[in-house]
Amino acid sequence: MKKLLMMFFALLTVMVGNAAGRKINIMNLPPFERAVIIIKKFETLHHPKDYPYVGYGHRVLPGEPYRRGVQLTEKQADALLRKDLRKFVSLYKAYGKDALLLSES
């Protein structure tokens, strides 16, 4: 329940800058993009000292190419976050439109 309230609060308050420098309301974005922005806001980019966590909350699994002491760029971390989120959404695809919400728990 606490996570749901935090997400609701974030949806109401988070504003996103676009390429032109204008602020746009997060509610105008697709749900997947909203989820990415909110996760990035609350998870923050991990530093090499946080190993085995890299990027935005990704835990390094055996066989993955991420090494201790290496910092991911923001672009690499964003791509990894999107890959992880798509994987978790696919686990809950049977729930239809609620799959994204369930995958963030």
Secondary structure, DSSP 8 states (H G I E B T S, - for coil): -HHHHHHHHHHHH-EEE-TTS-EEEGGGS-HHHHHHHHHHHHH----GGGTTEETTTEE--TT-S--TT----HHHHHHHHHHHHHHHHHHTGGGGGGHHHHHT-
